[in-house]
Amino acid sequence: MGEQEPDCSQLRIRTQLSTPNISVLATVSVGDVLDVSLASAQGPIQVITATGQVAGAIVSREQARLINCISNGFTYQAEVLEIDGGNCKIFISAI
C-alpha cells in the first residue's frame, strides 16, 4: 500500500514563487508571513502581502491539492525563507 497523502491541515509545501513581482518583493523580508489565496476557483494560487499586493504565484506538484484544500475552506500562509533578487523561496502551511 502506498504512502497516504496528508490531509489539508497537514499539507506543507516548500517552493519558489513563480512569476514574482520584483517591486513587491522589494518590500518583503525573510521571515515575513504572506497570505495564500486563489485568484479564481481554478487558480492561479497567489501569494499576497499584508498590504494586498500580489508578490507572485505558486506552481508546485502539490498545486491541485492546494487548490482543492483552499476551495474546501482551508486557509494557508507562506513564510518567506529566502529572497535573492527575483527569486523567493517560501514555505506554505495551513493556519
C-alpha positions in Angstrom: 0.0 0.0 0.0 1.4 3.4 -1.0 2.0 6.3 1.3 -1.2 8.1 2.3 -1.5 11.8 1.4 -1.7 14.1 4.4 -5.0 15.9 5.0 -5.4 19.5 4.2 -4.5 20.7 7.7 -1.1 18.8 7.4 -0.2 19.9 3.8 3.2 21.6 3.7 4.9 22.9 0.6 8.4 24.3 0.2 8.6 26.0 -3.2 9.7 29.1 -5.1 7.5 31.9 -6.3 6.6 31.7 -9.9 6.2 35.0 -11.9 7.5 37.1 -8.9 6.6 40.8 -8.8 10.1 42.3 -8.2 8.8 45.7 -7.0 6.6 43.9 -4.4 9.4 41.5 -3.4 11.5 44.6 -2.6 9.1 45.3 0.3 9.2 41.8 1.6 11.7 40.4 4.1 12.9 36.9 5.1 10.6 35.7 7.9 7.5 37.7 6.6 4.3 35.7 6.6 2.1 36.2 3.5 -1.4 35.2 2.6 -2.1 32.4 0.1 -5.3 32.7 -2.0 -6.9 31.7 -5.2 -7.4 34.2 -7.9 -10.3 32.1 -9.2 -11.7 28.6 -8.4 -9.2 27.1 -10.8 -6.2 29.2 -9.8 -3.7 30.6 -10.0 -2.7 30.4 -6.4 -1.3 33.8 -5.4 0.9 35.0 -2.5 -0.4 38.3 -1.2 1.4 40.8 1.1 -0.3 42.3 4.2 -1.0 45.4 2.1 -2.8 43.3 -0.5 -0.2 43.3 -3.2 0.5 40.1 -5.2 4.1 39.0 -4.7 3.8 36.1 -7.1 2.1 32.9 -7.9 2.7 29.3 -6.7 3.4 26.5 -9.1 4.0 23.1 -7.4 3.5 19.5 -7.9 1.0 19.8 -4.9 -0.8 22.7 -6.7 -4.0 20.7 -7.4 -4.2 19.5 -3.8 -3.6 23.0 -2.5 -6.4 24.4 -4.8 -8.8 21.7 -3.6 -7.9 22.4 0.1 -8.4 26.2 -0.3 -11.7 25.6 -2.2 -12.8 23.4 0.8 -12.3 26.2 3.3 -8.7 25.7 4.5 -6.5 28.8 4.9 -2.8 28.8 4.2 0.1 31.1 4.8 3.5 31.4 3.1 6.6 32.2 5.2 9.4 33.8 3.2 12.5 31.6 3.6 14.9 33.3 1.2 14.9 36.3 -1.2 17.7 36.7 -3.8 16.7 39.4 -6.4 13.6 38.0 -8.1 14.0 34.5 -6.5 11.8 34.0 -3.5 11.6 30.7 -1.6 8.6 30.1 0.6 7.1 27.5 3.0 3.4 27.1 2.8 1.4 25.7 5.7 -2.2 25.7 7.0 -3.2 28.2 9.7 
